[in-house]
């Protein structure tokens, strides 16, 4: 878990995690659709577990069920972290 959990730390972590899942870094923008980035439901489960374990943000895989863009993922993480 980072020493300070802020918007930038969350964004950097999510971007790095998506890159680890095979997404091209240049394609990771707020309005990028997850399905266009070829992120499937199993990837979302893995992402949610990483966020919970590494950042300590209390998210569950089902929280990601109705998210369609990178920006929505970031918004959820910030909200669950108490930053919004």
N, C-alpha and C positions, 0 to 999 in steps of 0.2 A: 504494500500500500504506500502511495506517495506520502511524503511528510505533510504536504498541504494539498487537499483535494479541492481544486477549483475548476472553472470552466475549461481552462487550457489543458490541465492534467487529464481531464475526462476526454476531451477531444483528441489529444495526442494518443491516449491509450486505445480509444476506439479505432482511430485511423490505423495504428500499428497492428491491432488485432485483425482488422479487415485485410490488411496487406498479408498478414500471416495466413489468412484463409484463401489467398490467391488473387485478391483484387489489386489492380494497378493503382498505385498511390494517386496518380493524376486524375483518376476517375472518381475519387472520393470527395464529393462536395455535398453540401446540405441537401440539395434537391435531387441527388442521384437516387434512382429507384433501386432498392435492394435486389429485385429480381433481374434488373438489367445488369447489375454487378455480379450476377450469378450466385447470389447468396440464398441458400435454401433454408428450410426449417431446421435441418440438422446443424447447419452453420450458425443459425440464430441461437440454438441451444448452447452450442460451444461458446459463442460470444457472451451470452448471458452468464454462464458459469465463470468465465474469465473475469468479467466485470465484478461479479460478486466476490470471487476469491481474491483477486489482485487489488481491487479498489475498495472493497468493503461496502459497496453500494447494494442495498437489499433488493435486488431484482430477481425475478423468477422467469423461467422460460416462457410461461404463459403471458407475461407482461409484454412480450415482443410479438404476440400473435397478430395484432392489428396494426403493426408498424410497416410502412411501405418505403420510407426514405431514410437516408443517413441522418438527416436533420431530426426526424422523429425519434430515432434511436438516441441521439444526443440529448434531445429535450427530455426524454424519459429518464435518462441517467442523471441529468442535472436536477430534475424534479425529485427523484428518489434520494438523491444526495442532499436535498434540502437547499439547493442553490437557486431555486426558482419558486 
